[in-house]
């Protein structure tokens, strides 16, 4: 599963960790996160994230 980085603040969403504070369980792919999810650091939406090339 790909990681995604916030284009605004640099937060990296790692699907292996999820975002438990926002109710996103570990193992959740970025594509499966609800569209209204926001970056836990700066609050921007999913549209402001880019896939991390590994």
Biopython code that builds the backbone (N, CA, C, O; Angstrom):
import numpy as np
from Bio.PDB.StructureBuilder import StructureBuilder

atoms = [
    (1, "UNK", "N", (0.841, -1.189, 0.000)),
    (1, "UNK", "CA", (0.000, 0.000, 0.000)),
    (1, "UNK", "C", (0.881, 1.246, 0.000)),
    (1, "UNK", "O", (1.883, 1.320, 0.711)),
    (2, "UNK", "N", (0.485, 2.213, -0.808)),
    (2, "UNK", "CA", (1.255, 3.439, -0.938)),
    (2, "UNK", "C", (1.031, 4.368, 0.245)),
    (2, "UNK", "O", (-0.048, 4.414, 0.836)),
    (3, "UNK", "N", (2.085, 5.105, 0.570)),
    (3, "UNK", "CA", (1.983, 6.181, 1.543)),
    (3, "UNK", "C", (1.635, 7.460, 0.784)),
    (3, "UNK", "O", (1.936, 7.594, -0.402)),
    (4, "UNK", "N", (1.006, 8.384, 1.476)),
    (4, "UNK", "CA", (0.644, 9.668, 0.885)),
    (4, "UNK", "C", (1.147, 10.786, 1.779)),
    (4, "UNK", "O", (1.096, 10.682, 3.005)),
    (5, "UNK", "N", (1.639, 11.871, 1.153)),
    (5, "UNK", "CA", (2.187, 12.994, 1.908)),
    (5, "UNK", "C", (1.309, 14.228, 1.701)),
    (5, "UNK", "O", (0.835, 14.491, 0.596)),
    (6, "UNK", "N", (1.103, 14.975, 2.779)),
    (6, "UNK", "CA", (0.358, 16.227, 2.713)),
    (6, "UNK", "C", (1.227, 17.270, 2.012)),
    (6, "UNK", "O", (2.362, 17.517, 2.419)),
    (7, "UNK", "N", (0.683, 17.881, 0.953)),
    (7, "UNK", "CA", (1.430, 18.885, 0.197)),
    (7, "UNK", "C", (1.603, 20.190, 0.972)),
    (7, "UNK", "O", (2.426, 21.026, 0.599)),
    (8, "UNK", "N", (0.840, 20.370, 2.038)),
    (8, "UNK", "CA", (0.890, 21.613, 2.800)),
    (8, "UNK", "C", (1.892, 21.524, 3.954)),
    (8, "UNK", "O", (2.752, 22.392, 4.101)),
    (9, "UNK", "N", (1.777, 20.458, 4.780)),
    (9, "UNK", "CA", (2.613, 20.409, 5.989)),
    (9, "UNK", "C", (3.625, 19.271, 6.016)),
    (9, "UNK", "O", (4.513, 19.256, 6.869)),
    (10, "UNK", "N", (3.506, 18.309, 5.086)),
    (10, "UNK", "CA", (4.471, 17.224, 5.036)),
    (10, "UNK", "C", (4.100, 15.988, 5.834)),
    (10, "UNK", "O", (4.869, 15.028, 5.871)),
    (11, "UNK", "N", (2.913, 15.991, 6.486)),
    (11, "UNK", "CA", (2.460, 14.797, 7.205)),
    (11, "UNK", "C", (2.363, 13.634, 6.232)),
    (11, "UNK", "O", (1.865, 13.793, 5.117)),
    (12, "UNK", "N", (2.838, 12.465, 6.647)),
    (12, "UNK", "CA", (2.770, 11.279, 5.803)),
    (12, "UNK", "C", (1.720, 10.320, 6.355)),
    (12, "UNK", "O", (1.801, 9.881, 7.502)),
    (13, "UNK", "N", (0.724, 10.001, 5.508)),
    (13, "UNK", "CA", (-0.261, 8.985, 5.882)),
    (13, "UNK", "C", (0.324, 7.631, 5.521)),
    (13, "UNK", "O", (0.578, 7.350, 4.349)),
    (14, "UNK", "N", (0.538, 6.797, 6.520)),
    (14, "UNK", "CA", (1.062, 5.445, 6.335)),
    (14, "UNK", "C", (-0.081, 4.476, 6.581)),
    (14, "UNK", "O", (-0.565, 4.363, 7.708)),
    (15, "UNK", "N", (-0.531, 3.753, 5.513)),
    (15, "UNK", "CA", (-1.666, 2.849, 5.684)),
    (15, "UNK", "C", (-1.428, 1.771, 6.732)),
    (15, "UNK", "O", (-2.384, 1.277, 7.331)),
    (16, "UNK", "N", (-0.182, 1.397, 6.965)),
    (16, "UNK", "CA", (0.114, 0.381, 7.971)),
    (16, "UNK", "C", (-0.233, 0.886, 9.376)),
    (16, "UNK", "O", (-0.569, 0.094, 10.257)),
    (17, "UNK", "N", (-0.150, 2.210, 9.580)),
    (17, "UNK", "CA", (-0.451, 2.810, 10.886)),
    (17, "UNK", "C", (-1.862, 3.367, 10.953)),
    (17, "UNK", "O", (-2.458, 3.425, 12.028)),
    (18, "UNK", "N", (-2.404, 3.783, 9.796)),
    (18, "UNK", "CA", (-3.716, 4.417, 9.781)),
    (18, "UNK", "C", (-3.672, 5.759, 10.487)),
    (18, "UNK", "O", (-2.615, 6.381, 10.591)),
    (19, "UNK", "N", (-4.822, 6.202, 10.970)),
    (19, "UNK", "CA", (-4.932, 7.440, 11.744)),
    (19, "UNK", "C", (-5.950, 7.181, 12.848)),
    (19, "UNK", "O", (-7.070, 7.689, 12.800)),
    (20, "UNK", "N", (-5.551, 6.379, 13.855)),
    (20, "UNK", "CA", (-6.487, 5.967, 14.908)),
    (20, "UNK", "C", (-7.194, 7.127, 15.605)),
    (20, "UNK", "O", (-8.343, 6.982, 16.021)),
    (21, "UNK", "N", (-6.527, 8.278, 15.741)),
    (21, "UNK", "CA", (-7.146, 9.428, 16.405)),
    (21, "UNK", "C", (-8.346, 9.944, 15.620)),
    (21, "UNK", "O", (-9.235, 10.585, 16.182)),
    (22, "UNK", "N", (-8.368, 9.661, 14.313)),
    (22, "UNK", "CA", (-9.487, 10.087, 13.457)),
    (22, "UNK", "C", (-10.394, 8.917, 13.091)),
    (22, "UNK", "O", (-11.275, 9.053, 12.243)),
    (23, "UNK", "N", (-10.179, 7.767, 13.731)),
    (23, "UNK", "CA", (-11.025, 6.612, 13.484)),
    (23, "UNK", "C", (-10.642, 5.787, 12.266)),
    (23, "UNK", "O", (-11.422, 4.950, 11.812)),
    (24, "UNK", "N", (-9.442, 6.018, 11.734)),
    (24, "UNK", "CA", (-8.963, 5.259, 10.575)),
    (24, "UNK", "C", (-8.061, 4.137, 11.090)),
    (24, "UNK", "O", (-6.976, 4.387, 11.615)),
    (25, "UNK", "N", (-8.522, 2.913, 10.931)),
    (25, "UNK", "CA", (-7.812, 1.758, 11.471)),
    (25, "UNK", "C", (-6.530, 1.451, 10.692)),
    (25, "UNK", "O", (-6.466, 1.713, 9.491)),
    (26, "UNK", "N", (-5.502, 0.896, 11.362)),
    (26, "UNK", "CA", (-4.308, 0.430, 10.652)),
    (26, "UNK", "C", (-4.705, -0.551, 9.551)),
    (26, "UNK", "O", (-5.611, -1.367, 9.721)),
    (27, "UNK", "N", (-4.011, -0.454, 8.427)),
    (27, "UNK", "CA", (-4.303, -1.321, 7.292)),
    (27, "UNK", "C", (-5.293, -0.717, 6.310)),
    (27, "UNK", "O", (-5.661, -1.365, 5.330)),
    (28, "UNK", "N", (-5.737, 0.531, 6.558)),
    (28, "UNK", "CA", (-6.693, 1.188, 5.667)),
    (28, "UNK", "C", (-5.959, 1.916, 4.545)),
    (28, "UNK", "O", (-5.200, 2.848, 4.812)),
    (29, "UNK", "N", (-6.174, 1.503, 3.284)),
    (29, "UNK", "CA", (-5.539, 2.222, 2.170)),
    (29, "UNK", "C", (-6.067, 3.651, 2.080)),
    (29, "UNK", "O", (-7.212, 3.923, 2.443)),
    (30, "UNK", "N", (-5.231, 4.549, 1.598)),
    (30, "UNK", "CA", (-5.612, 5.955, 1.482)),
    (30, "UNK", "C", (-6.906, 6.112, 0.685)),
    (30, "UNK", "O", (-7.756, 6.937, 1.024)),
    (31, "UNK", "N", (-7.049, 5.322, -0.368)),
    (31, "UNK", "CA", (-8.227, 5.410, -1.229)),
    (31, "UNK", "C", (-9.519, 5.055, -0.490)),
    (31, "UNK", "O", (-10.607, 5.442, -0.918)),
    (32, "UNK", "N", (-9.400, 4.322, 0.614)),
    (32, "UNK", "CA", (-10.578, 3.890, 1.376)),
    (32, "UNK", "C", (-10.959, 4.837, 2.513)),
    (32, "UNK", "O", (-11.979, 4.643, 3.175)),
    (33, "UNK", "N", (-10.130, 5.864, 2.736)),
    (33, "UNK", "CA", (-10.442, 6.850, 3.782)),
    (33, "UNK", "C", (-11.631, 7.679, 3.296)),
    (33, "UNK", "O", (-11.695, 8.015, 2.114)),
    (34, "UNK", "N", (-12.577, 8.016, 4.181)),
    (34, "UNK", "CA", (-13.716, 8.856, 3.768)),
    (34, "UNK", "C", (-13.253, 10.174, 3.142)),
    (34, "UNK", "O", (-12.223, 10.726, 3.527)),
    (35, "UNK", "N", (-14.023, 10.668, 2.178)),
    (35, "UNK", "CA", (-13.651, 11.893, 1.463)),
    (35, "UNK", "C", (-13.603, 13.118, 2.359)),
    (35, "UNK", "O", (-12.960, 14.110, 2.013)),
    (36, "UNK", "N", (-14.279, 13.066, 3.514)),
    (36, "UNK", "CA", (-14.276, 14.229, 4.402)),
    (36, "UNK", "C", (-13.159, 14.184, 5.444)),
    (36, "UNK", "O", (-13.096, 15.045, 6.322)),
    (37, "UNK", "N", (-12.268, 13.176, 5.352)),
    (37, "UNK", "CA", (-11.123, 13.083, 6.259)),
    (37, "UNK", "C", (-10.220, 14.288, 6.036)),
    (37, "UNK", "O", (-10.100, 14.789, 4.918)),
    (38, "UNK", "N", (-9.589, 14.745, 7.106)),
    (38, "UNK", "CA", (-8.678, 15.884, 7.032)),
    (38, "UNK", "C", (-7.328, 15.514, 7.615)),
    (38, "UNK", "O", (-7.233, 14.658, 8.495)),
    (39, "UNK", "N", (-6.285, 16.166, 7.118)),
    (39, "UNK", "CA", (-4.936, 15.972, 7.650)),
    (39, "UNK", "C", (-4.963, 16.235, 9.150)),
    (39, "UNK", "O", (-5.434, 17.290, 9.576)),
    (40, "UNK", "N", (-4.467, 15.295, 9.965)),
    (40, "UNK", "CA", (-4.510, 15.490, 11.418)),
    (40, "UNK", "C", (-3.579, 16.588, 11.917)),
    (40, "UNK", "O", (-3.686, 17.008, 13.070)),
    (41, "UNK", "N", (-2.672, 17.057, 11.072)),
    (41, "UNK", "CA", (-1.738, 18.104, 11.494)),
    (41, "UNK", "C", (-2.237, 19.500, 11.105)),
    (41, "UNK", "O", (-2.281, 20.405, 11.939)),
    (42, "UNK", "N", (-2.622, 19.669, 9.804)),
    (42, "UNK", "CA", (-2.970, 21.020, 9.352)),
    (42, "UNK", "C", (-4.413, 21.180, 8.900)),
    (42, "UNK", "O", (-4.861, 22.304, 8.673)),
    (43, "UNK", "N", (-5.158, 20.074, 8.762)),
    (43, "UNK", "CA", (-6.583, 20.166, 8.493)),
    (43, "UNK", "C", (-7.009, 20.251, 7.038)),
    (43, "UNK", "O", (-8.197, 20.426, 6.767)),
    (44, "UNK", "N", (-6.077, 20.132, 6.084)),
    (44, "UNK", "CA", (-6.491, 20.148, 4.675)),
    (44, "UNK", "C", (-7.112, 18.812, 4.295)),
    (44, "UNK", "O", (-6.952, 17.823, 5.010)),
    (45, "UNK", "N", (-7.821, 18.779, 3.167)),
    (45, "UNK", "CA", (-8.498, 17.565, 2.732)),
    (45, "UNK", "C", (-7.618, 16.625, 1.932)),
    (45, "UNK", "O", (-6.459, 16.920, 1.641)),
    (46, "UNK", "N", (-8.204, 15.470, 1.579)),
    (46, "UNK", "CA", (-7.482, 14.435, 0.832)),
    (46, "UNK", "C", (-6.933, 14.938, -0.494)),
    (46, "UNK", "O", (-5.920, 14.434, -0.980)),
    (47, "UNK", "N", (-7.605, 15.945, -1.091)),
    (47, "UNK", "CA", (-7.165, 16.457, -2.388)),
    (47, "UNK", "C", (-5.798, 17.133, -2.325)),
    (47, "UNK", "O", (-5.172, 17.371, -3.358)),
    (48, "UNK", "N", (-5.336, 17.444, -1.112)),
    (48, "UNK", "CA", (-4.031, 18.091, -0.938)),
    (48, "UNK", "C", (-2.936, 17.090, -0.559)),
    (48, "UNK", "O", (-1.899, 17.473, -0.016)),
    (49, "UNK", "N", (-3.170, 15.815, -0.846)),
    (49, "UNK", "CA", (-2.172, 14.777, -0.607)),
    (49, "UNK", "C", (-1.683, 14.210, -1.933)),
    (49, "UNK", "O", (-2.428, 14.154, -2.911)),
    (50, "UNK", "N", (-0.418, 13.789, -1.949)),
    (50, "UNK", "CA", (0.172, 13.163, -3.125)),
    (50, "UNK", "C", (0.789, 11.825, -2.740)),
    (50, "UNK", "O", (1.293, 11.659, -1.629)),
    (51, "UNK", "N", (0.744, 10.878, -3.664)),
    (51, "UNK", "CA", (1.363, 9.569, -3.425)),
    (51, "UNK", "C", (2.870, 9.732, -3.291)),
    (51, "UNK", "O", (3.487, 10.534, -3.993)),
    (52, "UNK", "N", (3.456, 8.958, -2.375)),
    (52, "UNK", "CA", (4.898, 8.966, -2.167)),
    (52, "UNK", "C", (5.508, 7.918, -3.082)),
    (52, "UNK", "O", (5.115, 6.752, -3.056)),
    (53, "UNK", "N", (6.469, 8.342, -3.890)),
    (53, "UNK", "CA", (7.166, 7.392, -4.753)),
    (53, "UNK", "C", (8.215, 6.683, -3.924)),
    (53, "UNK", "O", (9.046, 7.321, -3.278)),
    (54, "UNK", "N", (8.173, 5.353, -3.944)),
    (54, "UNK", "CA", (9.124, 4.591, -3.125)),
    (54, "UNK", "C", (10.109, 3.857, -3.997)),
    (54, "UNK", "O", (10.986, 3.161, -3.485)),
]
sb = StructureBuilder()
sb.init_structure("model")
sb.init_model(0)
sb.init_chain("A")
sb.init_seg("    ")
for serial, (resi, resn, name, xyz) in enumerate(atoms, 1):
    if name == "N":
        sb.init_residue(resn, " ", resi, " ")
    sb.init_atom(name, np.array(xyz, "f"), 0.0, 1.0, " ", f" {name:<3s}", serial, name[0])
structure = sb.get_structure()
